[in-house]
Amino acid sequence: MPQDTTPVANLSRRHFLKRSSIGTVAASTLGSLAIPRAVHAADAPIGTLKIGLVGCGGRGSGAAVNAMDADKDCKLVALGDAFEDSLQRSKKNLGQHPKYAVDDSHCFVGFDAYKHVIDASDVVILATPPHFRPEHYRYAVEAGKHLFVEKPVAVDAPGVRHVMETNAMAHEKKLAVVSGLCWRYDSGVRETMRCILEEGMIGDLMSIQSDYLTGPLWVRDDKPQWSRMEYQMRNWMYYTWLSGDHCVEQHIHSLDKILWLMGDKPPVKAFGLGGRIQRTEKKYGNVYDHFTATYEFENGLHAHSHCRQQANCHNNTDEYVTGTKGHALILEHRIWTRDGKEWKYNGPKPSMYDVEHQELFASIRNGEPIHNGDYMAKSTMLAIMDRMVAYTGQQLTWDQCLDSQERLGPTTYAWEDIPEPPIAIPGKTKFV
């Protein structure tokens, strides 16, 4: 197959779809490929797999437990975080696990901690704030390591394009890459999607409504000894350059299900709105507290997306899917057909957080490495598109959003005072 040499900055929707089809073909052939020599000799049995954790917060520490539980012959050997106190909390929480094998010489703190963790590991968990994901992912793939990559994988379009390039490298090296978009590993959701997409139980899809309406999350009080870099990183969810905003960091789970329902093909265009009405204090950085977007796909279907992080409001999370023969609720695992039949999933319900790691390690050991890179990049871009149309107040095409040159955040990292990023104002904030 000829090498794709299209410049990253010029990737269009058509080219994105072409590249996606190449990735699908490549993924289907991985079963015949050996584990890369960068991790294990192809002609030798795989022994103990060494796990490294980059990002020791609650999600990262939880993923480390899932990973240690997933395989009978593995151990956690390295920890890395920007902050010493975060690393120490993780050590305390993980230290009682029988597969915890991290000595002090393999505990790393600072902006370059990820390199040391990756160098010491066979399987790496990437769970820092999303801004850093493209750089960490690239370093791990260049080092030939298998990966669990927490969502989202970037906060801006340049980051997504960087991840797409790294995906191609991971395919070439035959590395396993499992995404933290965990609903793809939920048994009930998988079976509901199968009934819709393979069995055609609700016919041709006509519309999708996706809701992630929830309450506010934690915020850490400021301390006089903290630089503005430290304050923003400790409250990373409230700064767009670190989290992408909550439509990217959290609502991506729902948007990923839209993409799944649409055969992992991105929309043509979108428009939307958003703002901050309840979380207006300075401590909430520059993120919004609500978003809504309407995506139009090539076949004319419209998907309507809503997300909110506000206190004392109605909460709901699910996808409502309407077809020519019925309708479905994805997270309720229920389908109703127009001829009066009702279906509900009643099968096993293992933890999707366990399953994603179990399948990751199994794919490494059986020589058929999973690669979720295609949809984790597209779903991240779909979420960034949500933010772009809300922040600018403009209707934007997929090509415009993917080709955006806006890079969020500083270009160098140090514990120093950095500017407070501006709050976007629809109709005034320009698309870049």
RATATA-V102843 format. One record per run of one state. SS is the DSSP state (alpha for helix, beta for strand, coil for the rest). FROM is the first residue (numbers start at 1). TO is the last residue. If there is no record, write none. Layout:
# RATATA-V102843
{{SS & FROM & TO} {SS & FROM & TO}}
This chain:
# RATATA-V102843
{{coil & 1 & 7} {alpha & 8 & 10} {coil & 11 & 12} {alpha & 13 & 28} {coil & 29 & 29} {alpha & 30 & 32} {coil & 33 & 48} {beta & 49 & 54} {coil & 55 & 57} {alpha & 58 & 70} {coil & 71 & 73} {beta & 74 & 81} {coil & 82 & 83} {alpha & 84 & 94} {coil & 95 & 99} {beta & 100 & 100} {coil & 101 & 103} {alpha & 104 & 106} {beta & 107 & 109} {coil & 110 & 112} {alpha & 113 & 119} {coil & 120 & 122} {beta & 123 & 126} {coil & 127 & 129} {alpha & 130 & 142} {coil & 143 & 145} {beta & 146 & 149} {coil & 150 & 156} {alpha & 157 & 173} {coil & 174 & 176} {beta & 177 & 179} {coil & 180 & 181} {alpha & 182 & 185} {coil & 186 & 186} {alpha & 187 & 197} {coil & 198 & 204} {beta & 205 & 214} {coil & 215 & 227} {alpha & 228 & 234} {coil & 235 & 235} {alpha & 236 & 238} {coil & 239 & 239} {alpha & 240 & 243} {coil & 244 & 245} {alpha & 246 & 249} {coil & 250 & 251} {alpha & 252 & 261} {coil & 262 & 268} {beta & 269 & 275} {coil & 276 & 281} {alpha & 282 & 284} {coil & 285 & 289} {beta & 290 & 296} {coil & 297 & 301} {beta & 302 & 309} {coil & 310 & 315} {beta & 316 & 323} {coil & 324 & 325} {beta & 326 & 329} {coil & 330 & 333} {beta & 334 & 337} {coil & 338 & 341} {beta & 342 & 344} {coil & 345 & 351} {alpha & 352 & 365} {coil & 366 & 370} {beta & 371 & 371} {coil & 372 & 372} {alpha & 373 & 392} {coil & 393 & 395} {beta & 396 & 397} {alpha & 398 & 402} {coil & 403 & 432}}
